[in-house]
Amino acid sequence: MIADTSRRPRSGELFEAACKRLPGGVNSPVRAFRGVGGTPVFIDHAEGPYLHCVDGHRYIDYVGSWGPMILGHAHPTVVAAIEAAARRGSSFGAPTEAETELAELVATLMPSMEMMRCVSSGTEATLSAIRLARGATGRPRILKFSGCYHGHGDSLLADAGSGVATLGIPGTPGVLPEVASNTITVAYNDLAAVEAAFATHGDQLACVIVEPVAGNMGCIAPVPGFLELLRRETTRTGALLIFDEVMTGFRVALGGAQARYGVTPDLTTLGKIVGGGMPVGVYGGRRDLLEQIAPSGPIYQAGTLSGNPVAMAAGLTTLRLLAEGGDALYDRMESAAARLVDGLVGLAAEVGIDACGESVGAMFGVFFAAGPVHSYADAKKADTALFGRWFHAMLDRGVYLAPSAFEAGFVGAGHSDTIVDQTLAAARDAFEAVAG
């Protein structure tokens, strides 16, 4: 099936203009629709669980700006906080009370984060956490997992997920071999491979960095014992355990994946929800580690816009509203995600399409494969061409999904039972169209 791009002529015009000035016409690769074909949809505005494009169409949104908009787009309380902060000044380059308030609330929700530093993106958070791990341990190497994406830092692009997987980029062009050689990559959820890596490299490992629930090769949960093994081996060898909760933080549970699975990391990186839709990242963890960051210690990291007052206001307000919603809000979102996945897999089966899926808290993923999917190698066996056709069939029926077979989807506070029902009705038509 070919998407009805004639319904979005203005998006086409804007994309053509963007391609003259922006690489691929976008400011982040996966937005370009290379993984699904066609022309990206240009957005005019959004509210609640809906996006509105420049061509006048409304879409049920399951991307949520790639995760941050858990309360929905343009939440009135968050918008009011942003407006009030902006009126007082958009940037000072000096401390504000809101920075400490945000840190106090994060520490309350994630007790492992005894101290923390605000930065401007999830990528910056992961880069800084790894620098801290190397500086604190005096060791050069890091262990990561195939298909897990931790931002575009040189040490982290080896066998990465997200846009790297979507575009099929081999290796890490532009990364010096001596940098890449210090990154050891093993399969996600492969306990034997983890044990072998520690047996060989344990005394050289500064850290293990992992998405505790993978979200950049689709949504893949940790198998029983996987996170526990990482905790045990890092403790045994003196390496640090870093949970990249940029995506899972405040989404799979109010306290993140570390609360959901009961495994405590040494360091945690946050992004997306912690900024309430504004550019914010946070890295933090044990006090003895964070006290080694300048100016308290010798490991340098800085940022002109770190702790930006407008971003702090958005993040602080979002976290307060999530905390107020509590278990009832998270139970409702988790139920919506589970019902959506079960419905999509069932509808695919009705038309003879192999599909499997998973949801964890308020994130989900569906693969066009018989399954189960526990790793990046499993995910790559899925029918990505079929996903591309189905993606456009859903888009033409008013549902906006991530334009990649290797990205998680997200539900939020505004995805009611009625909206899930509407999504499944659209999916039924879309599956019939691509299977016919």
Secondary structure, DSSP 8 states (H G I E B T S, - for coil): ----GGG-HHHHHHHHHHTTTSGGGSSSGGGG-TTT-S----EEEEEBTEEEETTS-EEEESSGGGTT-TT-BT-HHHHHHHHHHHHH-S--SS--HHHHHHHHHHHHH-TT-SEEEEESSHHHHHHHHHHHHHHHH---EEEEETT----S-GGG-TT--THHHHHT--S-TTS-HHHHTTEEEE-TT-HHHHHHHHHHHGGGEEEEEE-SSB-SSS-B---TTHHHHHHHHHHHHT-EEEEE-TTTTTTTSTTHHHHHHT---SEEEE-GGGGTTSS-EEEEE-HHHHTTBTTTSSB----TTTT-HHHHHHHHHHHHHHHHHHHHHHHHHHHHHHHHHHHHHHHHHHTT---EEEEETTEEEEESSSS---SHHHHTTS-HHHHHHHHHHHHTTTEE--SSTTS-EE--TT--HHHHHHHHHHHHHHHHHHH-
